[in-house]
Amino acid sequence: MRKRENCNVRGMSIRTKLMITMLLILGFTLCAFWMLNYALLPGYYQHKKVSMLVDSYNSVNTITQKDQPQLSKNGQLSDKSVREIDIMSANHSYSIYLFELTNFLGNIMYSFDYPSSDTISERQSKTVEEKTREYVLGLERGGSVGERGDSKKKITESENYSVYKIMDDRIGSEYIELFGQLKSGQFVYMRTNYQSMTESVAIFNHFLGYVAVGAVVVSMLLMIVVSNSFAKPILKIADIANQMANLDFDVRYPVHTKDEIGLLGHSINALSDKLENTILELKSANNELQKDIQNKIQIDEMRKEFLSNVSHELKTPIALIQGYAEGLQDNINDDQESREFYCEVIIENE
C-alpha cells in the first residue's frame, strides 16, 4: 500500500505539485495570520491604547501648564486649549474630564474645567464622582471592585497616574481608563472603549474568512496560469526528447527566454545536433565497414573458387599418373612399347 502511494506521488505532474504547494503555503499563511490576529491583536491593541492614553495625559499636562496663568485668573481653560483637547478627544475616541476637588464642610465639591460645568451632563458628573471615590478617596470595595461592582484590573501606573482595564457590568462593556493628577493640581480622568476592539477583531476575522475564500479562488486561477507557463515548455522539451529517442532530429525547441527553461531548451537543441552528427558519422563508418565486409566476402569467394579450380586441376594429372602407375604395376601390357608409353604419360603429368 505504501509502495503504491509512493508511486502515485512520483507520478504527480509538476503542475499539480506546484498548485498543491502554493495552496498549502497560502492556507498556512492565512491560518497563521488568523491565529496571530486572534491571539496577539487584542494585547497589541491594548498596549497601543494604553500608550495613547499616556501620551494624551502628557499632552493635557502640557496644555494645562501653558494655561496655568488663565486658570489661576478665572479658573477656565483658554479657547485654544479647549479646542486642542476637543481635537484630541475626537481623534482618539476618548472621554476626557479635567476637574478640581475642594473639601467644603466635609463635602467634596467638583469644579470641572473640561468639559465646562455648564456643558457637562448629570450622568457624566456622576461617573466622574464615582471614579474619584474609587481612585482618589479609596472607597473602592475590596481593592479590585469598583463602587458599582465593576471588575477592574490595573494595567500600569506611575507616580501621577494609573491605568485600569474596566468591565462595566451595567452595560457589559470593557473600557480602559486613566486617572491621575496633573502638575497644575487638577485631576484628569480619561476613558476609551475597549469593547469595540473585540468586535473589530471578530468582524475582521469574519472578513478574513471571505478574503481567504476569494484568495484561494483567485490564487487557483493564477496558479493554473503560472503552472501552465512552466509546464508547457517542459512538456514541449519532453516531446522533443521523445522524438530524439526515435531518431527524429528535425524538431527544435524555440528558445525565447534566458531563464532555466530557455537554457534547457538550448541544451536539448545542442544535444540533438550532436546526436544527429554522431549518428551520421556512425552510419558513414558503418557503410564503410559494410563495404569492407563485402570485399572480404568476395575475396573469400575468389579464394574458394581458386582453390577449387586448383584442386580440380591437380586431381586430373594425379589420377592419370595413378592410373598408369597402377597399370604398370599390374603389368597390364607386357610389351616394351606400351610400358614406355605409360612412363611417358606419367612423366608429362608430373
N, C-alpha and C positions, 0 to 999 in steps of 0.2 A: 504493500500500500504506500509506504514511504517512497519507494523507488518510483512508483507511478506518479506521485505528486512532484517529485524532483524533475521527472521528465516533462511534466506539464509546465513547470516553471521555466525550464530551459527552453521549451518550445514557444514561450511567450514572445511576441514581437517587441521590438524596441519601442514602437509607437505606444503599445499597450503599457509597457513598463514605465515609459515616460509619463503617460497620463496618470497611472496609478500613483507614481512617486509624487507628482505635482499635487494631486488631490490629497494625498496623505500629508504633505507639507502644509497645504492650505488649511486642511482640517485641524492639524495640530496647532497651527498659528492662531486660528480663530478660537479654538478651545482654550489655549493658553491665555490669549487676550481676554476672553470672557472670564476665566478664573481669576486672573490678576485684577481685572476690573471689579469683580465681585468681592475679592478678598482684601485688596490693598487700597482701592479708591476711597472707601469711607475713612480710613485712617489718614490718608493723604489729604482728603478734603477737610477733615477736622483740623489737621496741622496747619493747613493754609488759612482756615477761618480764624484759628487762634492767633496766627501771625498777623493777620489783617486787623483783628481786634486790637492787638498790642500796638500795631503801627498807628491805628486810629486814636488809641489812647494817647500816644506820644504827640500826635498831631493836635489833638484837643488841648493837651498840656501846653503846647507851644502857642496855640491861638489864645488861650486864656491868659498866659503870661504877657503877651503883647497887649491884651485888652485890660490888663490889671488897673491902669490909671482910670479908665472909664468905669470899670466895675466898682472901684473904690469911690467914685464920684456919685454915680446914680444907681449902682447895683444892677446894671444891664449890660449885655454884650453889644458891641457895635454892629451895625447892619452888615458890614463886611464880614465880621466873624460869624454872624448868624448864617450868612449866605454860604460861607465855606463849610460850616457844619451841615447845612442843608444838602449841599452837593455830596459831601462825604456819606451822609445817611442814605441819600437816594441811590448813589452809585453802588454802594455795598449792601444795600438792603438791611441797614441797621436801624434799631430804635435807640436813640441817644438821649440821655437825660442828664442835665447839669443842674445841681441844686446845692443849697446850703442848709445846714441844720442849726437851729438855735433852741436852747432849753429855756422855756418861759414858764416859770412857776411849776416846774416838774413836767410840763408838757413839751413834747418835741414839735417844733414848728418847721415847716418846709418852705423854702423860698426858691422857686425854680428860675434859673437863668436861661435854660433851654430845655424844651420849649418854654415860652414865657408863661407866667401864671394865668394870663388871660386866654391862652390858646390850649393849654393842657386840659384834657378831659378828666372827669372824676375817676374814671376807671384807670387811666394812666397814673394819676396821682396815688390811687390806692395800691397799684402794683409797685410803684417806687417805695411807698411806705412799707409794704411787706418785705421787699428786698432789703431795705435799710435795716429793719429789725433782724433779718437773717444774717446779713453780712457785717453790720456795724455794731448793733446793740447786743448781739449774742443771744437772741431769744429763740434761735432755731431749736428744734426738738431733737435731741439725740445727736446732734452734730452732723448727721448725714441726711436729715429730712428737713424740708422747709416748713414754713409756717402753715402752708395749706396741705402739707403731707406730700409735697412734690419730691421725687427722688433726684438727688444731685450727686455729682462726682467732681472733685476738684481735679482740674487738668494741669494747671500750672499756677504759680504765684510768685510775687516779688514783694519788696518792701512796701510798695504803694498800691498794688492791685492784686486781685486773684481772679482766675478764670475757671468757670464751672460749666459742666455739661448737665443740663436740667431736663428732666421729664415732667412736663406739665400734665399731671394726671387729670386735671379738669377737662382738658381738650384732647388729651392723648397725643401730644406733640412734643418733640425734643427741641431744645434751644441751647445755644452756647452764650453764656453771659460773662461779662466782665464788670466787676465792681471795684472801684478804687478811689483814691483821693488825689487830687491834683496839687501841684506845688502852690497854686493860688489859694488853697484851703478848701476849694469846692469839692464836692463828691461827684463822681461820674458813674453812670450805670448804662451799659451797652448790652443790647440783646439782638441776636440774629437767629433766624430759624435754621435748625439742623435737619428737620424732618424732610424738607424739600430735597435735600441731598439724597436721602434714601429713596424717595420717589423718583428722583432723576436717574439714580443708578438702575432702578427697576425698569424705568422707561427705556434707558439706554440699552440694557440687556435685551429687552424685547426687540428694540430696533436692530440691535446687533444680530439677533436671530434672523430677521428678514434680510439684513445685509449679507449674512452668511449664505443663505439660500441663493440670493441673487449672485453673490460672488462665485459660488460653486457652479451655477449655470453658465455665467459668463466665462469663468475660467475653463470650464469644459470645452466651450466653443473655441476659445483662444488656444487651448492645448491641442485641440484637433487640428487647427490651422498650423500651429507651430510644429507639432509632431509630424504632420504631413510634409512640411518643408524639410524636415530631417530624414523622414523615412523614404520619401520618393527618390531622392538621389541615391540612397543606399540600395534600394531595390533595383534601380537602374544599373548601378555598378554590379550588383549580384547577377542581373540578367546578362550583362556583358561578360562577366566571368564564366557563366554557364555556357555561353556561345563559344568562348575561348576554349572551354573544355571539349567542345565538339569541333575544334579546329577551324572555327569561323573567326577570322581576324579582321573582317571588314568593318565591324561596328566600332565606333569610337564614342567615348563619353565627352559631351560638350562641357568643357571647363569654363565657367563664368565667374567663379569666385576664387579667392586666395586663402580660404579657410581650410580646415582639416579635410572636409569632403572634397574640395577642389584639389587639394594635394593628393588625396587618394585616387581621384579620377585621373589626374595626371600620371600617377604611378601605374595605374591599370593600363592606360594608353601606351606608356613606355614598355610595360611588360608584354603587351600584345605585339608591339613592333618587334621586340627582342625575340619572342617566341616564333613569330612568323619568319623572321630572318634565319633563326636557328633551324626551324623545320625545313625551310628551303635548302639550306646548306646540307642538312641530313638527307633530303631527297636527292640532291645532286650527288652526294657521296654514295648514296645507295644505288643510284643509276650507274655510277662508275663501277661499283662493286658488282652489280649485275652483269655489266659488260665483261668485267674480268672473269667472272664465273662462267659466262657463256663461252668466252675464248678458251678457258681451261677445259670446258667440256668438249669443245671442238678439237682441241689438241689431243685430248684423251681418245676421242673417236678416231682421229687420224692415226694415233699410235696403235690403237687396237687393229685398225684396218691394215696398217703396215705389217704388224706382227702376223696377222692372219695371212697376208699375201706371202710374206717371207716364209712362214711355216709351210704354206702350200707349195711354194717353190722349192723348199728344201725337201719336202716329203717325196716329191716326184722322182728326182735322181737317186735319192736314198733307196726308195722302193725298187727302182730299176736295178741299182747296184746289188741290192739284197737278192733280187730275183735271179740275176745272172750268177751271182756268187753261189747261191744255193744250187743253181743248175750245174755249175762246175763241180760243186761238192758232191752232187748226186750222180755225176758222170752221165748227164742226160745224153750228151753226144760223145761218141768215142773217137771221132776223127779229130785230127790235129787242127784242121781248118776251123771247125766250129768252136773249139776251145780258144783259139786265138781271137775269133770274133767276139766271144764273151769277154775276154780280157780287154779288148779294145773298147768295148762299151763301158766297162767298169772304169777304165782309165779316163775316158771322155767325160764322165759324170762325176769325177772326183771334185 
